[in-house]
Structures are given as C-alpha cells and as structure tokens.
C-alpha cells in the first residue's frame, strides 16, 4: 500500500480512518475530513485527522 502524504489530505476529502480504539481490530470508519491534525508531511501510521462527525483517526485510505 502506498504511503499517504499530508499534502494529499485536504478538508472536504472523503477518507477511511482507523480510530485509536480500533487499531488492533483494524476497523475502519468512513467520513469527510474537517481538520488535518498531523503537522509532518508523512507519518508511519497514517495522517491524523478529525472528521466532520468529530471522530479522530489516522487515514488508511482516500476515497476518490
């Protein structure tokens, strides 16, 4: 799987994220990005975002 870069994640993007409590199971949650919380260009576990629903998680996939 390709690395997801911060530059590719913008507010309004539809993404799949894994929440902290779901890291072991890998359960993914779909939503729309409200805020990008990671400051670095990349992160080994995924770019952390806040979705419009208020959920915070790390981006695992961007949905076109």
C-alpha positions as a printed NumPy array, in Angstrom:
array([[  0.   ,   0.   ,   0.   ],
       [  1.353,   3.448,  -0.884],
       [  2.15 ,   5.964,   1.796],
       [ -0.487,   8.641,   2.285],
       [  1.018,  12.119,   2.319],
       [ -0.357,  15.114,   4.227],
       [ -0.381,  17.163,   1.016],
       [ -2.998,  14.763,  -0.43 ],
       [ -5.399,  15.096,   2.524],
       [ -7.486,  18.272,   2.5  ],
       [-10.615,  19.344,   4.378],
       [-13.598,  18.007,   2.447],
       [-11.823,  14.824,   1.293],
       [-13.657,  11.505,   1.824],
       [-11.417,   9.05 ,   3.668],
       [-11.327,   5.799,   5.658],
       [ -9.734,   6.163,   9.108],
       [ -8.823,   3.834,  11.955],
       [ -9.658,   5.204,  15.412],
       [ -7.257,   4.627,  18.322],
       [ -9.503,   2.045,  19.985],
       [ -9.877,   0.159,  16.665],
       [ -6.15 ,  -0.171,  15.874],
       [ -5.977,  -3.825,  16.976],
       [ -9.046,  -4.913,  15.006],
       [ -8.311,  -2.623,  12.037],
       [-11.971,  -1.495,  11.895],
       [-12.276,   1.453,   9.54 ],
       [-14.662,   4.386,   9.68 ],
       [-15.61 ,   6.444,   6.623],
       [-16.045,  10.199,   6.789],
       [-15.241,  13.668,   5.488],
       [-12.077,  15.431,   6.719],
       [-12.725,  18.547,   8.814],
       [ -9.189,  19.194,  10.163],
       [ -5.745,  17.718,   9.467],
       [ -4.041,  17.22 ,  12.846],
       [ -0.627,  15.795,  11.799],
       [  1.946,  18.541,  11.173],
       [  4.616,  16.434,   9.406],
       [  4.443,  15.59 ,   5.683],
       [  4.085,  11.858,   6.379],
       [  3.56 ,   9.574,   9.364],
       [  4.308,   5.827,   9.54 ],
       [  0.839,   5.047,  10.966],
       [ -1.113,   7.493,   8.793],
       [ -2.026,  11.172,   8.842],
       [ -4.215,  12.002,  11.855],
       [ -7.421,  13.872,  11.004],
       [-10.665,  14.977,  12.634],
       [-13.748,  14.08 ,  10.621],
       [-16.838,  16.305,  10.35 ],
       [-18.546,  13.86 ,  12.737],
       [-15.923,  14.656,  15.411],
       [-14.157,  11.273,  15.123],
       [-10.35 ,  11.437,  15.268],
       [ -8.345,   8.772,  13.472],
       [ -5.479,   8.012,  11.136],
       [ -6.134,   7.948,   7.386],
       [ -5.73 ,   4.494,   5.867],
       [ -7.371,   5.178,   2.505],
       [ -8.564,   8.14 ,   0.484],
       [-11.851,   7.599,  -1.345],
       [-11.968,   9.303,  -4.77 ]])
